[in-house]
Amino acid sequence: MWFLCQRRDAMPRAQWTVDRNTHLSWMKAQHRAGSIVMSGPAPGHGMSMYLIRAQSREAAEAIAASDPFTAAGQ
């Protein structure tokens, strides 16, 4: 199994183009599928992180890219 910690800058909510509930639905589906084993904010660092379990780096990057926030450039 491959584990990848994905970080992304957190934008101010006023600039979000995707609803937070859409992201949370995606995150819960990934947790149920076993693709994301841990997730959460990094307080004081202005970013969020999640740990992805996949068979390869490419597969982990594809999971990260499917996050609605990532796809929206958030």
C-alpha positions in Angstrom: 0.0 0.0 0.0 1.1 3.5 -0.7 0.5 6.3 1.7 0.6 10.0 0.6 0.0 13.0 2.8 -1.7 15.6 0.7 -1.6 19.2 1.9 -3.3 22.2 0.3 -3.5 25.9 1.2 -6.7 26.8 2.9 -8.5 29.7 1.2 -10.7 32.2 3.1 -14.3 30.9 3.0 -15.4 34.0 1.1 -13.4 32.8 -1.8 -14.7 29.2 -1.9 -16.4 28.1 -5.1 -17.4 24.7 -3.7 -19.7 24.1 -0.8 -18.1 22.7 2.3 -20.8 20.0 2.5 -19.8 18.8 -1.0 -16.3 18.3 0.2 -17.4 16.6 3.4 -19.6 14.2 1.4 -16.6 13.3 -0.8 -14.4 12.9 2.3 -16.9 10.6 4.0 -17.1 8.5 0.9 -13.3 8.2 0.7 -13.2 7.2 4.4 -15.9 4.5 3.8 -13.9 3.2 0.8 -10.8 3.0 2.9 -8.9 5.4 0.7 -8.4 8.1 3.3 -7.3 6.9 6.7 -6.9 10.2 8.5 -7.9 13.8 7.7 -8.1 17.1 9.4 -7.0 20.7 9.6 -3.5 21.7 10.6 -4.3 24.5 13.0 -2.1 27.5 12.7 -0.7 26.4 9.4 -3.5 27.6 7.1 -3.9 24.2 5.4 -5.6 20.8 5.6 -4.1 17.4 5.3 -5.2 13.9 4.6 -3.4 10.6 4.5 -4.3 8.5 1.4 -4.0 4.7 1.1 -3.5 3.5 -2.5 -1.6 1.0 -4.6 0.7 3.6 -6.2 1.6 7.2 -6.1 -0.4 7.8 -9.2 -3.5 6.3 -7.7 -3.0 8.4 -4.5 -2.7 11.6 -6.6 -5.8 10.7 -8.5 -7.8 10.4 -5.3 -6.4 13.7 -4.1 -7.3 15.4 -7.4 -10.9 14.1 -7.1 -11.4 16.3 -4.0 -14.0 18.9 -5.0 -11.9 21.6 -3.2 -8.8 20.6 -5.1 -10.6 20.4 -8.4 -11.9 24.0 -7.8 -8.4 25.2 -7.1 -9.0 25.6 -3.4 
